[in-house]
Amino acid sequence: MSITIEEIIASVEEWKGAALTYRPMEGLTNPNYLVEIGDSRYFVRIPGASTELLAIDRENELYNTKAASESGAGPDVLHSFPEYGVMVLGFIDGETMSNEALNAPGMPGRVAKSLRMLHSGPRFLKDFNMFRLTEFYLGVVADHEVRIPDSFRDRMSTVTQIERAFTSNPIETVPCNNDLLAANYIDDGDLLRVIDFEYSGNNDPTFELGNTSQELEYDEDRIVELCAAYFGEPYPNKLARMKLNMIMSDVGWTLWAAIQARISTIDFDFWGWATERWARAEAKFDSPEFATWINEVSA
């Protein structure tokens, strides 16, 4: 089922008869809108087409967005239309972050503060596991004849090696966003708020730290700073887990981007993004440090 922004506006009781305006906002997956009524602003998220192929569970997303709001890190859920997967969120006034902004001095510490707040909040509805998501995406790739990098399947034995290292020495899961690119942080002047919980779930916190380090293109110093700010010290085994999860972030989102290149109507070079991510993952697979990371995590 689908619904239009006009139908959503007409369905919100307190908006009826109000003088309002609305306009589309950018997004890589969904139609998004800003609704303004006087000085009040609202964010409306409508699911994009075929997003079930990206393994987005709208029930899970709604539950987790509410939980993230309770933690203080996420936006407020003001209205929802579960039958359509639609959410109306309180608009967060602030600066949408960029890689440049989040690489500024002191920013890894602010990121760690927000993530500790989110991770200390209410448990999410379901778990997230990038190894299982990768398997799901490979099924979509096969079913829909999606083009992926030529060497992708050849590297799955190395992915299995990473998973074995993690399962030999697991750590407690926490509620994670799991998709923290720069634009999913908004600086409200006090806190870096976290948005977009489409891929959220309870997960190893070092995936969250590794994923955002990869998305923000953190160098070694900033990765160490983020680890220390989150855990209290840059423990070698935690850094190693982050490094391996940086790889897994690129592994999974390579397939996501390849699928988007096949199904999305958005004008964006998803295939270029997929090949860029895969090249980055392969470089880390082949790095001399890879075996050290595996050994450190397994110990």
N, C-alpha and C positions, 0 to 999 in steps of 0.2 A: 504494500500500500504506500502511496505517496501523498504528500500534502504540500500546499504552497505557502509562502510566507503570508500572503493575504488571508488565507484560511486560518493560519495560526493566530495572527493578530485579531481576527474576528472571534476567536475562541477564548481569548484571555479576558475574563469577566471585567477586571478593573481597567482594562484598556478601552472598553466599549464607550464610544462617544468622545474619547480623548483626541486632542489635536496632536497627532504624532507624525513622525517621518521615519523612513527606513531606507537603508542602502546596503548593498552587498559588501562583504569583507573578504579578503583573500583567504584561501585555504587550499591544501593539496589534495584533500579527500572529499570534503563536504561543502554544500552551499551554506554559507554563514552570513548573518545579517546583523547590523547594528540598528536597534530601534530606539528612538529618542522621543521622550515625552517631557517637554519643559526641560528642567535640569537633570532629569533622570534618564539613565541609559541602560540598555539591556542587550545581551548577546543571545541571538537565536541560532541554534545549530540544527540543521536538517541533514539527515543521512544522505550521503552520495549514492549514486547508482552502483549496484553489484558489490557493495562493501563487505558482504558476507564472504566473498572470495578472499578478502584480506584478513579473515578470521576476527572480525569485529563483532563482539557480542554486546548489543545495545542494552540488555538488561544488566549485564555486568558493569558496563560503562556508567549507567545511571546510579546504580548502587554505590559504586566506587567514587563517583564525583561527589555524592552526598557525604560519604565518609571522609573524603579529602577536605571538604568544607568544614567538617567538625574538627579536623586537625588544625585548622587555621591557615593551612598552606594553599588550599584550593578555592575556587569561586563558589558563590552561593547558588544553589539550585532553587529557583523561584517557582517554576512551573515545569511540568513534563507531560508529554503525550506518548506514553509507552507504546501504544499501538502503532505509532509512526516512528518511534525512536527519536523523537524531538525533545530538546531541552531548551528552556529559557533560563539563562544564567544572569546573575548580577554582573554588570560590566565592571571590570577592574580598571580604575583610573590609574594610569601609570605608563611607563615606557616599556614597549615591547623590546626585549633584549635582542642583541645581535652577537655574533662571535667576537667582533671587535670589543664590544662593551663588556662581555663576560671574560675576556682575557686581560682586563685592566687589573692593576695591583689590588689585592685584597678580595677580588671577586670569588676565587675558589672557596674562601672561608664563608662568604655569604651564601654560595650555593650549598655548601655543607650544612649550614644552619637551617636552610629551608628543607633540605632533604631529611635531616634528623627530625624536624617537626612532622613532615609527612609520614615518615617511617614509624614514628611513635604514636600515630593516630590509630583510629579503629581499623581492625583487619578488613581487607577487601573481600568481596564475595567469592572470587575464584583465584586460583593460582596462575602464574605465568611462567612458562618455561620455553626459552628460545630454541632449545633442541627439538621439542615437540612441535613448536610453531614452524620450524624449518621443514620438518617432515610433512606437515600439513601443506605448506606452500609448494613443496615438491609434488604433492598430489594434484594441486591446482594446476601447476605447470604441465603435468602430464595430461590432465583432462582437457585443458584448454589450449594445448599446443603453444605454450608460452616460450619465447626465446630466452635462454639464459646463457651466461658466459660458458664457453666450450669446456673449460677445465673444472667447472663447478662440481659435478658428480665425482670426479676423480679425487677431490679433496675431502670427501665425506669420511674417509677413514681417519683423517686428522681431526675432524670435528668430533668423532667418536672418542678419540684419545683425550680431547679436552673434557668431554663429559665424564669419562672415567676418572679423571683427576679430581673433578668437582665432587662426584659421588663418593669417592674414597675418603673425603674429608668435608662433609657438608656443614653449612652454617645455617642458623635459624633464619627463616624468611620473614620479611616485613612487607607492608603495603607499598608497592612501587608504581611509579608512572610508567617506566620502561621505554619511554620514547621522548627523552628530554633534549631535543634540539633547542637552539637558542630562543626561537620564537615561542616556545612553550614556557618561558619565564617572563614574568612581567614585574618590573620594579615599581612598587607602589609608594616608594620614597622611604620605606622602612624595611620591608621584607621583599625578597624575590618570591612572588606568588607563582604557583605551578598550575598550568592549565592543560586541557586535552587528555582525557583519561581513556581513550579508545583501546589502548593496549595495556591498561593497568591490570595489576594482579599481585598477589603475594609472591615475593621473589627474593632471591639472594641480593642483599643490598649492594654487593660489589658489582652486580650487573648494572644497577642504576648508576653507580659511580663511573664504571667503565663506559657505559653507553653515553653518558653526558660528556665525559672526557673526549670521547671520539667525535661526537657531534660538534663540540665546541672547539675541536682541533687543538686541544691542550698539548703543550710541550711537556717534556719530562719534569721540569720544575713545577709546573702547575698541577700535573697529575700527583706528584708527591705532596704538594701543598693541600690538595683536595683530600687525599687519603689521611693526612695528619689532622686536618681540621675535623674530619668526620669521626675517625677512630681514636684520636688523641695522640697517636704516633703513626709514622709511615711504616707500619709493620711490613716486612718483606713478603710474608705470605698473603697479606691483604693487597699489596701492590701487584703481586703476581696474579691474583684472582681478577683484579681490575684489568690487567693487561690482556688476559685471556678473554674476558668478557668484552673488551673493546673489539677483539676479533669476532666474537659471536654476534655482536651488534651489527657489524658489517656483513657477516654471513646471512643473517636473517633478513636484514633490510635490503640486501642485494636482490633477493627473490621478491620482496614486497615491491620494489621499484620496477622489476621486470614485469610483474603482473599488472602493475599500474600502467606500464607502457602498452600493455595489451588491451586493457579495459577502460582506462580513464578517458574522459572527454575534456579534461583540463589541458590547456596549452602549456605544457611543461615537458622538458627533456628527461623523462623518467629513465629511458634506456641509457642515456649518458650518465645519469646518477648511479644506475646499477653497475655499469662497468667501472666507474670511479671507485665505488665502494669495494667491488670485488678485487680490484688491483691493490687496494689498501690492505685487504684481508690476506691476500696471497703474499704480499711483502712481509707481513708479520709471521705468517706460517713459515717462511723461509729465512727468517732472521736468526742469527746465532743465539739470541736470547730465548727463543721459543722453548727449547728443552729445559732451560733453567726455570722458566715460569711453570712448566708442567711439574718439574721435580719439587719446586717450592710449595705448590698447592697440594701435591700428593703427600708431602711429608707430614 
